[in-house]
Amino acid sequence: MQRRPILRHTLKFFSALSLLSSLAIAPAQAQDKPIKIGVTAGPHAEIMEVVKKIAAKDGLNIQVVEFSDYIQPNAALASGDLDANSYQHLPYLEAQIKDRGYKFANVGATITFPMGAYSKSVKSLDSLKAGARVGIPNDPTNGGRALLLLQAQGLFKLKANAGLKATPLDIADNPKKIKIIELDAAQLPRSLADLDAAVINGNYAESAGLNPITDAIAIESPKGPYANVIAVRDQDKAKPWVAKLLKAYHSPEVKQFVLKQYKNSVIAAW
């Protein structure tokens, strides 16, 4: 006569146990979801693959997502299609935040690519003829960076207050009447044959088989404000996976890979 109550209690016990088990499993399943990190092709992607292996030892599952331009990785981060990106230097990130209203945080430095000038027709910028066509990136921060490099090489002078965001309109003294051609940064290596020279970002130069140390006819000093960074959404910056990502990126193994793989054409910025 007392078996039914015992049976009911037993069933309730096992039901509760089953519920607790499912709740305990849920967080582990959530942790298995990969952290999607956007990168541009070339060194950023190659380095992140090394970071991915190191982070996996710490339980962090990374999915590397490659892009071919500078605009989409930030748009994808803002929309939630990415959890982080690693491809842009700090002045560019700050300009994007200001111009597009992104709610992003810089959570750590990665690498620096010295920007260089390249040419298929001359061995130095001094050899450029009057009216020469020189390509630069068409985004504000990298364009300004390129103009500062050309100014440092004595090609022309910029207005005193031009700063990091200089544009071709800020050229004040241009004795050779150099024509500045603004192109998408990724297009510059492919357009080099149609230009007298071009100032190209290090990652795109590397991807095109150009070595900033041996192939550039002029190169900027690595001691500048252009260290690349990892960006995440503001609301994610304190999450545990961000700390794990930085720990993996700033590991001795990654620094050794950068030095061995790229020599001095890519510099660890941490």
Secondary structure, 3 states (H helix, E strand, C coil): CCHHHHHHHHHHHHHHHHHHHHHHHHHHHHHCCCEEEEEECCHHHHHHHHHHHHHHCCCCCEEEEEECCCCHHHHHHHHCCCCEEEEEEHHHHHHHHHHHCCCEEEEEECEECCCEEECCCCCCHHHCCCCCEEEEECCHHHHHHHHHHHHHCCCCEECCCCHHHCCHHHEEECCCCCEEEEECHHHHHHHHHHCCEEEECHHHHHHCCCCCCCCCCEECCCCCCCCEEEEEEHHHCCCHHHHHHHHHHCCHHHHHHHHHHHCCCCEECC
